[in-house]
Amino acid sequence: MVFGGKKLFKGQHTLHHYRNNHKLWVEDWEQSRYSEMTISGRKDAKYGNFVFTYVSETKNLHFTTLNGVAVEIPNLQFPYGQENIEKIIQTQVDKPSNLKKEHGNAVAWSVEDHGDYYIFKNASWIFLRRKT
């Protein structure tokens, strides 16, 4: 298994524009490998996920990267299913801790870097956000 794609990995030796410019290949390789992150949820987490916190009242998404950088995405609203997301997360927040393990909802999040913008996904709801 090759994370980043076997074709791109082999391309460092076979494609003309990479053979003469290894730095370009490394940039493309890292973009391919590290441009997407998916974190599955946990039913026993307060917001359904131990990494991502979505506050329905402010519409802010918060997470901390592996190197300790806190990231705050303000006013993250989903064009489809906003009410469903808020309902699931609020139900999870309101649920007593002793019931979450058995009756809670796991909330998965995915973040994709597309160069000029990021795509945030929650369940099947997608939101595009321009980089600033």
N, CA, C and O atoms as CSV, one atom per row, in Angstrom:
chain,resi,resn,atom,element,x,y,z
A,1,MET,N,N,0.846,-1.164,0.000
A,1,MET,CA,C,0.000,0.000,0.000
A,1,MET,C,C,0.897,1.234,0.000
A,1,MET,O,O,1.882,1.292,0.736
A,2,VAL,N,N,0.557,2.204,-0.817
A,2,VAL,CA,C,1.316,3.449,-0.896
A,2,VAL,C,C,0.348,4.605,-0.666
A,2,VAL,O,O,-0.517,4.869,-1.501
A,3,PHE,N,N,0.493,5.301,0.475
A,3,PHE,CA,C,-0.337,6.475,0.735
A,3,PHE,C,C,0.169,7.609,-0.140
A,3,PHE,O,O,1.349,7.958,-0.092
A,4,GLY,N,N,-0.711,8.177,-0.929
A,4,GLY,CA,C,-0.327,9.225,-1.858
A,4,GLY,C,C,-0.424,8.752,-3.294
A,4,GLY,O,O,-0.398,9.562,-4.220
A,5,GLY,N,N,-0.536,7.454,-3.486
A,5,GLY,CA,C,-0.735,6.901,-4.822
A,5,GLY,C,C,0.522,6.263,-5.396
A,5,GLY,O,O,1.582,6.885,-5.463
A,6,LYS,N,N,0.381,5.024,-5.802
A,6,LYS,CA,C,1.490,4.283,-6.380
A,6,LYS,C,C,1.964,4.923,-7.687
A,6,LYS,O,O,3.163,4.979,-7.963
A,7,LYS,N,N,1.020,5.399,-8.479
A,7,LYS,CA,C,1.354,6.011,-9.772
A,7,LYS,C,C,2.232,7.257,-9.564
A,7,LYS,O,O,3.230,7.436,-10.262
A,8,LEU,N,N,1.858,8.110,-8.609
A,8,LEU,CA,C,2.643,9.305,-8.335
A,8,LEU,C,C,4.002,8.939,-7.751
A,8,LEU,O,O,5.006,9.576,-8.068
A,9,PHE,N,N,4.039,7.919,-6.902
A,9,PHE,CA,C,5.310,7.498,-6.310
A,9,PHE,C,C,6.282,7.027,-7.386
A,9,PHE,O,O,7.448,7.421,-7.385
A,10,LYS,N,N,5.814,6.194,-8.294
A,10,LYS,CA,C,6.668,5.723,-9.390
A,10,LYS,C,C,7.033,6.858,-10.342
A,10,LYS,O,O,8.085,6.826,-10.982
A,11,GLY,N,N,6.165,7.854,-10.432
A,11,GLY,CA,C,6.380,8.973,-11.338
A,11,GLY,C,C,7.620,9.794,-11.038
A,11,GLY,O,O,8.127,10.488,-11.920
A,12,GLN,N,N,8.123,9.730,-9.797
A,12,GLN,CA,C,9.326,10.482,-9.467
A,12,GLN,C,C,10.522,10.037,-10.302
A,12,GLN,O,O,11.466,10.804,-10.493
A,13,HIS,N,N,10.486,8.780,-10.810
A,13,HIS,CA,C,11.586,8.246,-11.615
A,13,HIS,C,C,11.234,8.144,-13.092
A,13,HIS,O,O,12.125,8.062,-13.938
A,14,THR,N,N,9.950,8.148,-13.409
A,14,THR,CA,C,9.549,7.881,-14.795
A,14,THR,C,C,9.017,9.100,-15.539
A,14,THR,O,O,9.109,9.147,-16.765
A,15,LEU,N,N,8.467,10.084,-14.840
A,15,LEU,CA,C,7.912,11.257,-15.511
A,15,LEU,C,C,8.993,12.327,-15.666
A,15,LEU,O,O,9.706,12.661,-14.720
A,16,HIS,N,N,9.091,12.848,-16.877
A,16,HIS,CA,C,10.167,13.775,-17.215
A,16,HIS,C,C,10.201,15.005,-16.303
A,16,HIS,O,O,11.275,15.389,-15.841
A,17,HIS,N,N,9.057,15.625,-16.034
A,17,HIS,CA,C,9.042,16.842,-15.218
A,17,HIS,C,C,9.422,16.590,-13.762
A,17,HIS,O,O,9.785,17.529,-13.053
A,18,TYR,N,N,9.347,15.334,-13.298
A,18,TYR,CA,C,9.787,15.020,-11.937
A,18,TYR,C,C,11.247,14.586,-11.896
A,18,TYR,O,O,11.942,14.858,-10.917
A,19,ARG,N,N,11.725,13.911,-12.949
A,19,ARG,CA,C,13.128,13.457,-12.970
A,19,ARG,C,C,14.082,14.635,-12.864
A,19,ARG,O,O,15.142,14.519,-12.248
A,20,ASN,N,N,13.728,15.749,-13.447
A,20,ASN,CA,C,14.603,16.918,-13.438
A,20,ASN,C,C,14.290,17.894,-12.307
A,20,ASN,O,O,14.992,18.892,-12.140
A,21,ASN,N,N,13.245,17.617,-11.532
A,21,ASN,CA,C,12.847,18.525,-10.468
A,21,ASN,C,C,12.258,17.726,-9.304
A,21,ASN,O,O,11.040,17.625,-9.160
A,22,HIS,N,N,13.135,17.165,-8.484
A,22,HIS,CA,C,12.684,16.323,-7.373
A,22,HIS,C,C,11.885,17.139,-6.347
A,22,HIS,O,O,10.974,16.613,-5.708
A,23,LYS,N,N,12.225,18.414,-6.193
A,23,LYS,CA,C,11.502,19.272,-5.249
A,23,LYS,C,C,10.028,19.387,-5.636
A,23,LYS,O,O,9.155,19.358,-4.769
A,24,LEU,N,N,9.748,19.517,-6.938
A,24,LEU,CA,C,8.366,19.565,-7.421
A,24,LEU,C,C,7.647,18.265,-7.088
A,24,LEU,O,O,6.490,18.283,-6.669
A,25,TRP,N,N,8.325,17.146,-7.271
A,25,TRP,CA,C,7.718,15.848,-6.951
A,25,TRP,C,C,7.390,15.769,-5.459
A,25,TRP,O,O,6.307,15.317,-5.086
A,26,VAL,N,N,8.315,16.204,-4.607
A,26,VAL,CA,C,8.087,16.157,-3.161
A,26,VAL,C,C,6.870,17.004,-2.790
A,26,VAL,O,O,6.057,16.578,-1.971
A,27,GLU,N,N,6.730,18.198,-3.378
A,27,GLU,CA,C,5.570,19.048,-3.104
A,27,GLU,C,C,4.271,18.359,-3.515
A,27,GLU,O,O,3.304,18.350,-2.754
A,28,ASP,N,N,4.249,17.783,-4.719
A,28,ASP,CA,C,3.048,17.085,-5.192
A,28,ASP,C,C,2.763,15.850,-4.350
A,28,ASP,O,O,1.605,15.544,-4.063
A,29,TRP,N,N,3.809,15.146,-3.956
A,29,TRP,CA,C,3.672,13.940,-3.134
A,29,TRP,C,C,3.069,14.290,-1.779
A,29,TRP,O,O,2.140,13.622,-1.325
A,30,GLU,N,N,3.588,15.331,-1.130
A,30,GLU,CA,C,3.057,15.727,0.173
A,30,GLU,C,C,1.620,16.222,0.065
A,30,GLU,O,O,0.805,15.943,0.945
A,31,GLN,N,N,1.295,16.955,-1.004
A,31,GLN,CA,C,-0.075,17.408,-1.213
A,31,GLN,C,C,-1.011,16.208,-1.365
A,31,GLN,O,O,-2.121,16.203,-0.834
A,32,SER,N,N,-0.555,15.210,-2.085
A,32,SER,CA,C,-1.366,14.007,-2.307
A,32,SER,C,C,-1.570,13.220,-1.014
A,32,SER,O,O,-2.655,12.697,-0.759
A,33,ARG,N,N,-0.529,13.143,-0.213
A,33,ARG,CA,C,-0.589,12.358,1.028
A,33,ARG,C,C,-1.322,13.055,2.165
A,33,ARG,O,O,-2.029,12.412,2.941
A,34,TYR,N,N,-1.155,14.357,2.261
A,34,TYR,CA,C,-1.601,15.056,3.458
A,34,TYR,C,C,-2.715,16.063,3.217
A,34,TYR,O,O,-2.880,16.988,4.013
A,35,SER,N,N,-3.471,15.916,2.164
A,35,SER,CA,C,-4.496,16.905,1.849
A,35,SER,C,C,-5.874,16.548,2.408
A,35,SER,O,O,-6.830,17.300,2.217
A,36,GLU,N,N,-5.986,15.422,3.086
A,36,GLU,CA,C,-7.287,15.016,3.605
A,36,GLU,C,C,-7.146,14.369,4.973
A,36,GLU,O,O,-6.212,13.607,5.223
A,37,MET,N,N,-8.089,14.686,5.855
A,37,MET,CA,C,-8.087,14.114,7.193
A,37,MET,C,C,-9.516,13.719,7.551
A,37,MET,O,O,-10.436,14.522,7.397
A,38,THR,N,N,-9.708,12.503,8.020
A,38,THR,CA,C,-11.016,12.038,8.465
A,38,THR,C,C,-10.873,11.485,9.875
A,38,THR,O,O,-10.006,10.653,10.143
A,39,ILE,N,N,-11.718,11.948,10.759
A,39,ILE,CA,C,-11.713,11.490,12.147
A,39,ILE,C,C,-13.088,10.903,12.447
A,39,ILE,O,O,-14.094,11.612,12.422
A,40,SER,N,N,-13.122,9.619,12.726
A,40,SER,CA,C,-14.397,8.993,13.076
A,40,SER,C,C,-14.799,9.442,14.474
A,40,SER,O,O,-13.954,9.802,15.294
A,41,GLY,N,N,-16.074,9.415,14.727
A,41,GLY,CA,C,-16.584,9.892,16.004
A,41,GLY,C,C,-16.620,8.802,17.060
A,41,GLY,O,O,-16.314,7.639,16.798
A,42,ARG,N,N,-17.008,9.216,18.271
A,42,ARG,CA,C,-17.181,8.291,19.384
A,42,ARG,C,C,-18.489,8.619,20.075
A,42,ARG,O,O,-18.777,9.780,20.366
A,43,LYS,N,N,-19.278,7.589,20.337
A,43,LYS,CA,C,-20.580,7.787,20.971
A,43,LYS,C,C,-20.463,8.348,22.385
A,43,LYS,O,O,-21.391,8.997,22.870
A,44,ASP,N,N,-19.340,8.108,23.048
A,44,ASP,CA,C,-19.206,8.553,24.431
A,44,ASP,C,C,-18.556,9.936,24.555
A,44,ASP,O,O,-18.329,10.404,25.670
A,45,ALA,N,N,-18.252,10.599,23.430
A,45,ALA,CA,C,-17.682,11.946,23.468
A,45,ALA,C,C,-18.792,12.982,23.633
A,45,ALA,O,O,-19.918,12.777,23.180
A,46,LYS,N,N,-18.462,14.097,24.288
A,46,LYS,CA,C,-19.472,15.118,24.554
A,46,LYS,C,C,-20.140,15.610,23.274
A,46,LYS,O,O,-21.364,15.720,23.216
A,47,TYR,N,N,-19.339,15.907,22.242
A,47,TYR,CA,C,-19.878,16.393,20.970
A,47,TYR,C,C,-19.904,15.299,19.906
A,47,TYR,O,O,-20.034,15.586,18.716
A,48,GLY,N,N,-19.781,14.056,20.333
A,48,GLY,CA,C,-19.790,12.930,19.404
A,48,GLY,C,C,-18.433,12.681,18.759
A,48,GLY,O,O,-18.303,11.802,17.907
A,49,ASN,N,N,-17.407,13.460,19.167
A,49,ASN,CA,C,-16.071,13.342,18.600
A,49,ASN,C,C,-15.103,13.965,19.598
A,49,ASN,O,O,-15.363,15.048,20.120
A,50,PHE,N,N,-13.983,13.286,19.867
A,50,PHE,CA,C,-13.019,13.813,20.825
A,50,PHE,C,C,-12.088,14.855,20.213
A,50,PHE,O,O,-11.433,15.589,20.953
A,51,VAL,N,N,-12.009,14.941,18.901
A,51,VAL,CA,C,-11.104,15.876,18.235
A,51,VAL,C,C,-11.835,17.145,17.807
A,51,VAL,O,O,-11.357,18.251,18.059
A,52,PHE,N,N,-12.985,16.994,17.166
A,52,PHE,CA,C,-13.743,18.130,16.643
A,52,PHE,C,C,-14.866,18.512,17.600
A,52,PHE,O,O,-15.567,17.651,18.135
A,53,THR,N,N,-15.024,19.812,17.806
A,53,THR,CA,C,-16.108,20.348,18.620
A,53,THR,C,C,-16.873,21.352,17.772
A,53,THR,O,O,-16.309,22.350,17.324
A,54,TYR,N,N,-18.157,21.090,17.553
A,54,TYR,CA,C,-19.007,22.016,16.804
A,54,TYR,C,C,-20.038,22.590,17.757
A,54,TYR,O,O,-20.847,21.854,18.322
A,55,VAL,N,N,-20.011,23.910,17.936
A,55,VAL,CA,C,-20.942,24.589,18.836
A,55,VAL,C,C,-22.082,25.148,17.993
A,55,VAL,O,O,-21.885,26.080,17.214
A,56,SER,N,N,-23.252,24.586,18.147
A,56,SER,CA,C,-24.405,24.949,17.318
A,56,SER,C,C,-24.811,26.410,17.464
A,56,SER,O,O,-25.202,27.041,16.482
A,57,GLU,N,N,-24.725,26.955,18.675
A,57,GLU,CA,C,-25.156,28.329,18.902
A,57,GLU,C,C,-24.314,29.327,18.103
A,57,GLU,O,O,-24.853,30.276,17.534
A,58,THR,N,N,-23.012,29.121,18.058
A,58,THR,CA,C,-22.114,30.059,17.363
A,58,THR,C,C,-21.745,29.581,15.969
A,58,THR,O,O,-21.184,30.341,15.179
A,59,LYS,N,N,-22.051,28.341,15.664
A,59,LYS,CA,C,-21.690,27.710,14.378
A,59,LYS,C,C,-20.169,27.632,14.197
A,59,LYS,O,O,-19.678,27.679,13.069
A,60,ASN,N,N,-19.423,27.512,15.302
A,60,ASN,CA,C,-17.966,27.436,15.251
A,60,ASN,C,C,-17.507,25.986,15.376
A,60,ASN,O,O,-18.016,25.223,16.197
A,61,LEU,N,N,-16.537,25.627,14.545
A,61,LEU,CA,C,-15.905,24.309,14.614
A,61,LEU,C,C,-14.506,24.506,15.173
A,61,LEU,O,O,-13.762,25.369,14.706
A,62,HIS,N,N,-14.151,23.720,16.158
A,62,HIS,CA,C,-12.839,23.819,16.792
A,62,HIS,C,C,-12.168,22.455,16.774
A,62,HIS,O,O,-12.808,21.437,17.035
A,63,PHE,N,N,-10.870,22.438,16.465
A,63,PHE,CA,C,-10.068,21.234,16.613
A,63,PHE,C,C,-8.622,21.625,16.822
A,63,PHE,O,O,-8.226,22.745,16.501
A,64,THR,N,N,-7.834,20.716,17.356
A,64,THR,CA,C,-6.412,20.938,17.585
A,64,THR,C,C,-5.636,19.959,16.717
A,64,THR,O,O,-5.911,18.759,16.723
A,65,THR,N,N,-4.659,20.478,15.969
A,65,THR,CA,C,-3.867,19.629,15.080
A,65,THR,C,C,-2.912,18.755,15.895
A,65,THR,O,O,-2.753,18.952,17.100
A,66,LEU,N,N,-2.288,17.798,15.233
A,66,LEU,CA,C,-1.355,16.896,15.906
A,66,LEU,C,C,-0.168,17.630,16.515
A,66,LEU,O,O,0.386,17.182,17.519
A,67,ASN,N,N,0.229,18.752,15.923
A,67,ASN,CA,C,1.354,19.504,16.480
A,67,ASN,C,C,0.904,20.575,17.473
A,67,ASN,O,O,1.688,21.458,17.821
A,68,GLY,N,N,-0.340,20.509,17.930
A,68,GLY,CA,C,-0.819,21.360,19.005
A,68,GLY,C,C,-1.395,22.703,18.608
A,68,GLY,O,O,-1.657,23.531,19.480
A,69,VAL,N,N,-1.603,22.948,17.320
A,69,VAL,CA,C,-2.160,24.212,16.873
A,69,VAL,C,C,-3.689,24.148,16.966
A,69,VAL,O,O,-4.323,23.268,16.385
A,70,ALA,N,N,-4.261,25.095,17.705
A,70,ALA,CA,C,-5.717,25.165,17.836
A,70,ALA,C,C,-6.289,25.875,16.612
A,70,ALA,O,O,-5.845,26.966,16.254
A,71,VAL,N,N,-7.271,25.254,15.978
A,71,VAL,CA,C,-7.897,25.818,14.780
A,71,VAL,C,C,-9.360,26.087,15.084
A,71,VAL,O,O,-10.077,25.217,15.578
A,72,GLU,N,N,-9.790,27.303,14.783
A,72,GLU,CA,C,-11.177,27.702,14.987
A,72,GLU,C,C,-11.750,28.113,13.631
A,72,GLU,O,O,-11.230,29.028,12.992
A,73,ILE,N,N,-12.805,27.451,13.194
A,73,ILE,CA,C,-13.493,27.789,11.946
A,73,ILE,C,C,-14.791,28.485,12.341
A,73,ILE,O,O,-15.730,27.834,12.799
A,74,PRO,N,N,-14.850,29.818,12.165
A,74,PRO,CA,C,-16.059,30.544,12.576
A,74,PRO,C,C,-17.175,30.425,11.548
A,74,PRO,O,O,-16.930,30.301,10.348
A,75,ASN,N,N,-18.385,30.464,12.041
A,75,ASN,CA,C,-19.580,30.515,11.194
A,75,ASN,C,C,-19.621,29.423,10.125
A,75,ASN,O,O,-19.873,29.702,8.953
A,76,LEU,N,N,-19.377,28.201,10.531
A,76,LEU,CA,C,-19.434,27.062,9.614
A,76,LEU,C,C,-20.872,26.575,9.525
A,76,LEU,O,O,-21.398,25.985,10.468
A,77,GLN,N,N,-21.497,26.826,8.392
A,77,GLN,CA,C,-22.880,26.424,8.188
A,77,GLN,C,C,-22.960,25.532,6.966
A,77,GLN,O,O,-22.277,25.756,5.967
A,78,PHE,N,N,-23.794,24.530,7.062
A,78,PHE,CA,C,-23.959,23.567,5.985
A,78,PHE,C,C,-25.159,23.948,5.125
A,78,PHE,O,O,-26.232,24.228,5.660
A,79,PRO,N,N,-24.998,23.964,3.799
A,79,PRO,CA,C,-26.108,24.357,2.931
A,79,PRO,C,C,-27.263,23.357,2.959
A,79,PRO,O,O,-28.405,23.715,2.671
A,80,TYR,N,N,-26.966,22.114,3.302
A,80,TYR,CA,C,-28.008,21.080,3.376
A,80,TYR,C,C,-27.863,20.343,4.694
A,80,TYR,O,O,-26.770,19.893,5.037
A,81,GLY,N,N,-28.941,20.217,5.425
A,81,GLY,CA,C,-28.940,19.420,6.645
A,81,GLY,C,C,-28.414,20.108,7.888
A,81,GLY,O,O,-28.087,19.435,8.865
A,82,GLN,N,N,-28.323,21.421,7.880
A,82,GLN,CA,C,-27.831,22.147,9.057
A,82,GLN,C,C,-28.648,21.791,10.302
A,82,GLN,O,O,-28.092,21.564,11.376
A,83,GLU,N,N,-29.951,21.746,10.147
A,83,GLU,CA,C,-30.819,21.434,11.292
A,83,GLU,C,C,-30.535,20.031,11.829
A,83,GLU,O,O,-30.533,19.818,13.041
A,84,ASN,N,N,-30.296,19.077,10.932
A,84,ASN,CA,C,-30.012,17.705,11.354
A,84,ASN,C,C,-28.703,17.618,12.136
A,84,ASN,O,O,-28.633,16.944,13.164
A,85,ILE,N,N,-27.675,18.297,11.651
A,85,ILE,CA,C,-26.384,18.303,12.339
A,85,ILE,C,C,-26.550,18.900,13.735
A,85,ILE,O,O,-26.094,18.325,14.723
A,86,GLU,N,N,-27.201,20.048,13.806
A,86,GLU,CA,C,-27.394,20.707,15.100
A,86,GLU,C,C,-28.185,19.831,16.061
A,86,GLU,O,O,-27.865,19.750,17.247
A,87,LYS,N,N,-29.210,19.181,15.546
A,87,LYS,CA,C,-30.043,18.318,16.389
A,87,LYS,C,C,-29.235,17.141,16.935
A,87,LYS,O,O,-29.316,16.829,18.123
A,88,ILE,N,N,-28.461,16.494,16.076
A,88,ILE,CA,C,-27.655,15.339,16.506
A,88,ILE,C,C,-26.636,15.762,17.557
A,88,ILE,O,O,-26.486,15.097,18.582
A,89,ILE,N,N,-25.935,16.868,17.305
A,89,ILE,CA,C,-24.901,17.313,18.245
A,89,ILE,C,C,-25.529,17.799,19.547
A,89,ILE,O,O,-25.019,17.487,20.623
A,90,GLN,N,N,-26.622,18.552,19.477
A,90,GLN,CA,C,-27.263,19.040,20.701
A,90,GLN,C,C,-27.812,17.876,21.526
A,90,GLN,O,O,-27.722,17.892,22.754
A,91,THR,N,N,-28.372,16.883,20.871
A,91,THR,CA,C,-28.851,15.693,21.576
A,91,THR,C,C,-27.692,14.998,22.282
A,91,THR,O,O,-27.834,14.529,23.411
A,92,GLN,N,N,-26.553,14.937,21.615
A,92,GLN,CA,C,-25.368,14.312,22.195
A,92,GLN,C,C,-24.869,15.111,23.407
A,92,GLN,O,O,-24.497,14.525,24.423
A,93,VAL,N,N,-24.859,16.438,23.303
A,93,VAL,CA,C,-24.405,17.290,24.406
A,93,VAL,C,C,-25.343,17.162,25.609
A,93,VAL,O,O,-24.885,17.114,26.751
A,94,ASP,N,N,-26.650,17.106,25.358
A,94,ASP,CA,C,-27.634,17.051,26.433
A,94,ASP,C,C,-27.754,15.680,27.085
A,94,ASP,O,O,-28.246,15.572,28.208
A,95,LYS,N,N,-27.316,14.642,26.404
A,95,LYS,CA,C,-27.475,13.275,26.906
A,95,LYS,C,C,-26.572,13.046,28.126
A,95,LYS,O,O,-25.395,13.403,28.093
A,96,PRO,N,N,-27.102,12.462,29.187
A,96,PRO,CA,C,-26.282,12.160,30.363
A,96,PRO,C,C,-25.120,11.212,30.003
A,96,PRO,O,O,-25.267,10.331,29.155
A,97,SER,N,N,-23.993,11.404,30.648
A,97,SER,CA,C,-22.778,10.634,30.343
A,97,SER,C,C,-22.999,9.128,30.436
A,97,SER,O,O,-22.463,8.371,29.627
A,98,ASN,N,N,-23.785,8.691,31.414
A,98,ASN,CA,C,-23.982,7.255,31.586
A,98,ASN,C,C,-24.809,6.626,30.473
A,98,ASN,O,O,-24.827,5.402,30.347
A,99,LEU,N,N,-25.497,7.433,29.658
A,99,LEU,CA,C,-26.302,6.899,28.551
A,99,LEU,C,C,-25.609,7.021,27.193
A,99,LEU,O,O,-26.047,6.408,26.220
A,100,LYS,N,N,-24.536,7.803,27.119
A,100,LYS,CA,C,-23.885,8.048,25.830
A,100,LYS,C,C,-23.287,6.790,25.222
A,100,LYS,O,O,-23.392,6.574,24.015
A,101,LYS,N,N,-22.665,5.966,26.038
A,101,LYS,CA,C,-22.003,4.762,25.521
A,101,LYS,C,C,-22.999,3.852,24.810
A,101,LYS,O,O,-22.688,3.265,23.774
A,102,GLU,N,N,-24.188,3.743,25.371
A,102,GLU,CA,C,-25.193,2.842,24.807
A,102,GLU,C,C,-26.105,3.521,23.785
A,102,GLU,O,O,-26.485,2.897,22.793
A,103,HIS,N,N,-26.460,4.786,24.010
A,103,HIS,CA,C,-27.454,5.455,23.162
A,103,HIS,C,C,-26.945,6.729,22.482
A,103,HIS,O,O,-27.738,7.499,21.940
A,104,GLY,N,N,-25.635,6.955,22.508
A,104,GLY,CA,C,-25.089,8.177,21.931
A,104,GLY,C,C,-24.938,8.090,20.416
A,104,GLY,O,O,-25.206,7.056,19.804
A,105,ASN,N,N,-24.501,9.206,19.826
A,105,ASN,CA,C,-24.266,9.287,18.394
A,105,ASN,C,C,-22.804,9.643,18.129
A,105,ASN,O,O,-22.299,10.637,18.650
A,106,ALA,N,N,-22.140,8.843,17.333
A,106,ALA,CA,C,-20.783,9.168,16.901
A,106,ALA,C,C,-20.886,10.178,15.759
A,106,ALA,O,O,-21.689,10.002,14.843
A,107,VAL,N,N,-20.079,11.231,15.813
A,107,VAL,CA,C,-20.120,12.279,14.800
A,107,VAL,C,C,-18.754,12.333,14.121
A,107,VAL,O,O,-17.769,12.752,14.727
A,108,ALA,N,N,-18.703,11.909,12.862
A,108,ALA,CA,C,-17.448,11.893,12.110
A,108,ALA,C,C,-17.265,13.208,11.356
A,108,ALA,O,O,-18.233,13.820,10.904
A,109,TRP,N,N,-16.006,13.632,11.229
A,109,TRP,CA,C,-15.655,14.848,10.492
A,109,TRP,C,C,-14.556,14.536,9.507
A,109,TRP,O,O,-13.701,13.686,9.755
A,110,SER,N,N,-14.585,15.234,8.383
A,110,SER,CA,C,-13.544,15.111,7.369
A,110,SER,C,C,-13.201,16.506,6.869
A,110,SER,O,O,-14.083,17.342,6.673
A,111,VAL,N,N,-11.899,16.751,6.663
A,111,VAL,CA,C,-11.425,18.031,6.140
A,111,VAL,C,C,-10.551,17.730,4.931
A,111,VAL,O,O,-9.632,16.915,5.007
A,112,GLU,N,N,-10.845,18.393,3.812
A,112,GLU,CA,C,-10.070,18.220,2.585
A,112,GLU,C,C,-9.494,19.562,2.155
A,112,GLU,O,O,-10.203,20.567,2.122
A,113,ASP,N,N,-8.210,19.575,1.827
A,113,ASP,CA,C,-7.532,20.781,1.340
A,113,ASP,C,C,-7.493,20.721,-0.178
A,113,ASP,O,O,-6.882,19.819,-0.751
A,114,HIS,N,N,-8.142,21.680,-0.831
A,114,HIS,CA,C,-8.195,21.737,-2.291
A,114,HIS,C,C,-7.461,22.963,-2.835
A,114,HIS,O,O,-7.840,23.503,-3.875
A,115,GLY,N,N,-6.427,23.398,-2.144
A,115,GLY,CA,C,-5.637,24.526,-2.611
A,115,GLY,C,C,-6.231,25.856,-2.210
A,115,GLY,O,O,-5.784,26.453,-1.230
A,116,ASP,N,N,-7.223,26.340,-2.936
A,116,ASP,CA,C,-7.836,27.642,-2.656
A,116,ASP,C,C,-8.934,27.569,-1.598
A,116,ASP,O,O,-9.368,28.600,-1.085
A,117,TYR,N,N,-9.376,26.386,-1.277
A,117,TYR,CA,C,-10.476,26.238,-0.329
A,117,TYR,C,C,-10.385,24.900,0.391
A,117,TYR,O,O,-9.672,23.992,-0.038
A,118,TYR,N,N,-11.116,24.798,1.486
A,118,TYR,CA,C,-11.253,23.556,2.246
A,118,TYR,C,C,-12.683,23.071,2.108
A,118,TYR,O,O,-13.607,23.866,1.934
A,119,ILE,N,N,-12.858,21.765,2.187
A,119,ILE,CA,C,-14.191,21.182,2.266
A,119,ILE,C,C,-14.300,20.498,3.627
A,119,ILE,O,O,-13.483,19.645,3.975
A,120,PHE,N,N,-15.317,20.887,4.387
A,120,PHE,CA,C,-15.599,20.264,5.675
A,120,PHE,C,C,-16.810,19.364,5.492
A,120,PHE,O,O,-17.830,19.784,4.945
A,121,LYS,N,N,-16.692,18.133,5.949
A,121,LYS,CA,C,-17.799,17.181,5.832
A,121,LYS,C,C,-18.171,16.674,7.220
A,121,LYS,O,O,-17.317,16.437,8.074
A,122,ASN,N,N,-19.450,16.520,7.407
A,122,ASN,CA,C,-19.989,15.938,8.622
A,122,ASN,C,C,-21.084,14.988,8.175
A,122,ASN,O,O,-22.082,15.416,7.596
A,123,ALA,N,N,-20.909,13.726,8.437
A,123,ALA,CA,C,-21.847,12.704,7.942
A,123,ALA,C,C,-21.933,12.864,6.429
A,123,ALA,O,O,-20.916,12.710,5.753
A,124,SER,N,N,-23.090,13.162,5.874
A,124,SER,CA,C,-23.209,13.342,4.429
A,124,SER,C,C,-23.393,14.802,4.053
A,124,SER,O,O,-23.741,15.100,2.910
A,125,TRP,N,N,-23.164,15.731,4.997
A,125,TRP,CA,C,-23.361,17.150,4.724
A,125,TRP,C,C,-22.024,17.785,4.410
A,125,TRP,O,O,-21.046,17.556,5.121
A,126,ILE,N,N,-21.968,18.580,3.354
A,126,ILE,CA,C,-20.719,19.153,2.868
A,126,ILE,C,C,-20.783,20.673,2.905
A,126,ILE,O,O,-21.823,21.259,2.604
A,127,PHE,N,N,-19.681,21.313,3.270
A,127,PHE,CA,C,-19.588,22.767,3.289
A,127,PHE,C,C,-18.274,23.190,2.656
A,127,PHE,O,O,-17.225,22.655,3.015
A,128,LEU,N,N,-18.298,24.134,1.728
A,128,LEU,CA,C,-17.101,24.686,1.116
A,128,LEU,C,C,-16.719,25.971,1.836
A,128,LEU,O,O,-17.585,26.791,2.139
A,129,ARG,N,N,-15.442,26.154,2.110
A,129,ARG,CA,C,-14.981,27.370,2.781
A,129,ARG,C,C,-13.722,27.859,2.079
A,129,ARG,O,O,-12.734,27.130,2.001
A,130,ARG,N,N,-13.749,29.084,1.569
A,130,ARG,CA,C,-12.594,29.701,0.923
A,130,ARG,C,C,-11.509,29.971,1.954
A,130,ARG,O,O,-11.802,30.354,3.087
A,131,LYS,N,N,-10.253,29.771,1.559
A,131,LYS,CA,C,-9.141,30.103,2.433
A,131,LYS,C,C,-9.005,31.613,2.525
A,131,LYS,O,O,-9.205,32.325,1.541
A,132,THR,N,N,-8.661,32.100,3.722
A,132,THR,CA,C,-8.471,33.546,3.884
A,132,THR,C,C,-7.101,33.824,4.433
A,132,THR,O,O,-6.743,34.983,4.642
